[in-house]
Amino acid sequence: MRAVLVPHAIDLAMPAAGSTLHQAAGRSMGTSWSARMLVPPHLDADIDAALQRELNEIVAQMSHWEEASLLSRYNRAPGGSWHALPPQFFDVIDFALQVHEDTAGAYDPAAGALVNLWGFGSSARHDQADFRAPGAHEVAARLARRAQATPQLDRAGRRLLQPGGAILDFSSIAKGYGVDRLGICLERLGVRHYLVEVGGELRGAGVKPGGEPWWVEIEGVPDGGAGPEAVIALHGLAIATSGDYRSYFDHGTQRASHTLDPRTGHPIANGVASCTVVAGTCMAADALSTALTVMGTQAGLAFADARGIAARYLVRNAGGLQEHLSTAWRELLQ
């Protein structure tokens, strides 16, 4: 049996007569991106190039792989230095720090030192032959340094303080933000009906040819056996999934997932195989899916229900995968 999710609000506006289906695709952020859209007649713009430019700008600002990016320069900057932020970077760090506060540290955009320590950063990767998982004392030392290195955002001045040793990592939010920027770009060009995606995170608006919404399958767990199937109409909605199968290595008898708990300094060990969030923006869905994964089902569902977040957990157990749904997710079910 397949679950079907539909939005609460429907925009009845249809594509302009003569609109044509256009598809675009490319590479960015170490993954692929794609877009499907209904282009109004007489729209004179190089849509593909405009979409790629949006993502290129995000990479230039937020990539931890590019040494010249704003994020990398901030991470190397001396303590006490202030950094002026362009609009995109400001939007991301502003939201990320708010989620950090709301989740009491279960989500942390400044956990880059821990990410690097566990081999999920841009160097000393876990899949390299000489990688060694950190010991308890190394983890404790990184946590202690993180506690003394908290970035401070001057919202009025739109600048960020490097306190000394703060290491930002936007891996759990930049992709979702990139999806949003693709949508914003299309709307700026006059395209109102589209489905955009970066690395599996999606956002949709309007309808596809024939008037149907943009139906997409909700990501399952490829190594977890047959899980519950679900589809969603991405009509004014975005969706993102955090999963322990995305990147991991075997650490003794445990799976060391790329999803780290910033409070303990260790990979999650709560049985959560994946957490999917549906939200109005893909940036929110991306960050919150990671935060809820770290929090686990009990605390995560309580957090989601208190804030009206539509979330779906798939949890590993002896019998396969068990599904846990927030109240807002159940309300989307048709």
N, C-alpha and C positions, 0 to 999 in steps of 0.2 A: 504494500500500500504506500502511495506517495503523498506526502504532505504538500499542501499548496498555500503559499503566503501571498497576500495581496495588500496594497497600501490602504490606509484609512481614507485618504483624500485622493480624488481623481480629477485631473485637469482634462476637460473635454475638448480642448483645442486640438484640431487636426492639422496635419501638415498642409502647407500651401499647395494649391493645385499645380501640378507640373514638377513637384519635388522629385529628386532622383536619389536612389540609394548609392552611397559612396562608402568605401572602406579604405582605411589607412592602417599602417602598421610600421613598427620600427623597433629599435633597441635602446634601452636606457636603464640606468641603475642596476646593471648586471643582469637584466632580464628583458623580456619582450613587452611591448605595449601594442594595443590595437584599439581601433575605433570604428564603429558602424554608425552611419547617420543618414538622415534624409535632408538633402541640400536643397534649399529653395531655388527656384529658377532665377537666373541672372545674377547669382552670387559670384562675384569676381574676386576670388582670393585663392592663394595657394594654401589650402587647408592642411595638407600633409606637412609642409614646411613649418607652418605656424604651430602645429601641435608638437613637432620635434623641438622647436625653439623653447616652448614652455618647459619641457622636461630637461633640456640642456641647461636652462637657468637654474633649475632645482639642483642638478648635479653640481653646478659651479658653486652653489651656496652650501649645500648640505652633505656632500659625499665625504665619507671617511676614507674612501679609497684614493681620492684625488688630493695630493699634497697641497695644491694651490687653492683648494676650496676654502670658503669662509670658515666652515666648521673646523677644518684641519688647522687653519691659521689661528683660530681661537684656541684650540686645544694646545698649541705650542706657545701661546702668548704668555708673557710674564704676569705674575700675580699683581693685582691692583690696576690692570689695564681695562679700559672701557672700549667696547666695540659697537660702532653704529650698525644698525641692522636694516637691511632692505625689507620691503613689505613681506615677501614670502618667508624669509627666515624668522621674522618677528611673529607672524601668524603661527608658525609651527612651535617655536619655543614657548610662546605665550600659552597655547593650548596644552602643550606637554607638561609644563610646570603646574598648570591647574590640575591636570589628572594626577600628577605626582602628589599634590597636596590632598586632593579628594580621596585618594586611595591609601593615604598614610604611608607612602613610600613603596607600595607594591608595584608601581610604575615609576621609572626613573630615567629621564633622558640624559642624565649625567652619570650613567653606569658604564661608560665606555671602558674604563680601566678593568672592570670585572669581565666585560665582553672579551677584551684582549687577553686577559689572564686565562680564560677558558678556551681560547683558540677559535673564537668566532669573529675576530676582528679582521683587519686588512693584512696582518702579518702574523707570523708564528701560528699558523693555522693548525687546527686539530687533525687535519688529514695529511700533515707533513710527517715524514718519517721520524724526525727528532722531537716531536711534540710529547710533552709530559704533562699529565693533568696536575693542577696545583694541589698542594697540601693545605691542611687546615690553617697553618700559621700564615701562609701566603694570602689566603682568602681573608683572614682576619686583618692582616696589614692593609690590604686594599680597602676593606670596609672602613677602617679607621681613617685612612687618608680621605676617602669620600666624605666622611662625616665632617671633615675640616675644610672641604672644598665645595661649597654650595654656590652655584651661579646665582647672581642677583639681577633681575630684570627691572630696568627702569622703564616702565610702560609709558610714562609721559614723554620721556626723551627718546624712546625706542632704541635703547642701547642695552648691552649686556656686560656685566662685570665678570672678568676672569679673576677669581679670588686667588688663583695659584694652584695648578694641579687638577683643575676640573676637566674631565674628558667627556665631551658630548658624543652621543651616538643616536642618530635619528632613524636607525634601521626599522624600528617598529612604528614609524609614523610617516616617513617621507614618501613611501610608495603610495599610501592612501592619499596624502596631500597631492601627489602628482596626478592621481586620478581626478581629484577635484579641479586641479588646474586645467586639465584637458577639457573638462566640462565647461569651465568658465571661459576658456578660449573659444570653444564652439559657440557659446551663447553670445560672446562679444562679436563674433562674426555673423550672427543672425541665424545660427542653427539651433533649433529648440528640441529636436527629436533625435536622440542619440543613445548609444551604449558605449562607454569607454572603459578601458581595462589596462592595468599595469600589473604584471606578475600575478594575475589571478584575482586581484582586488578590483571591484567593479562599481560603476555608478551609471544609472540610467535616467532618462527624462523623456517625456512624451511617449510616442508609440512608433512601432516599426511599420513597414508597408502592410497595408490591409487593415490597419487600425488596432492590431493586437499589441499588448504591452511587450516589453523586452523580457521574455522569460529566460531565466538562467537556472541551471542546477546548482544547488548549494553544495559546496565542497565537502566530500566525505573524508575518510581516513584510509588511504590506499593500502596500508599494511595492517588494518584492524579487522579484516573480515567484512562481511556484509552488514553495513550499518543502515539506519533508516534513511530513505530517500526523501528529498524535499526540493521543491522548486519555488522561485519567488518572481513576482512581477516587479522588475526594477523600474518603477514609475515614480520619479521623484525620490528615489531611495538609493543608498549605497550599501555595500556589503564587503566585509573583510573577515578573514579567518586566520587565527594563530594555531599552529599545529606542531606537536613534538616530533613529527616525521619530516619536517622541512629540512632541518639540519641537526645532526646529532652524532655522537660517537658512543661506543660501549665503554662504560667506566665500571670495571668489575662486573657485577651482576646487574647494574643499573644502566638505564639509557640516559646519557648526559645530553639533554636537549639544549638547543640554542636559546630557549626561553629561560632566563635566569631570574631567580628571586632576589631583587636588590636588597632585601632586608636580611637575608641569610648569606648572600654571596655565592650560593650554589644553584645548579640547575634544578628546576622544579621536580618534585617527586610526589605529586599529589594524584597521579593517575589520569590527569586530564590529557586526552589525546588531541583534542581540538576544541576551540571555542570560536563560534561565529557570531558576529554582531551586525545587526542592521541598524543604520542610522541615516540622518539627513545628509551627512557629509562622510566621505570615505576617510578623511583624516580622523574623525571621531571613531568610526568603526575600527580602523586599524589600531589606534592606540588603546581603545577600550577592550578589544579582543585580547591584546597582550596582557593588559592589567587584570582582566577577569581570569585569564589562564593562570596567572601567578596566584591569584587569590583562592582558586579552587572553587568547587561547586557550592559549598555551604555559604562561605563568606561572599563569594561572587554573586550568587543568586540573590542574596539579601541586598547587596549593593545595587544590583541591577533593578530589582523590584522597587527599591526606595527612590530610584531616579527614572523609572520608566524606560529602561534600556532593554531592547529586544536582543536576547542572547540565547544561544543554544550550545550546550556542552555535549561532547561525546567523550565518555570516560571508559578507560580500559578496565575490564575485570575478567575473571576466569572464564566467563561465558561469551566474551567478545566485547561489544561496545554497548554502553548504556547511555540513553539520551536523557538530558535534564534541560528543562526549558524555563525561561523567565516568564513572568506574567505578560509582559509586553509582547514577547514572541508568540505566546498562545493567542493573543488578541489579533495577530496578523493572520492566523490560520483561518482558512476558508472551508 
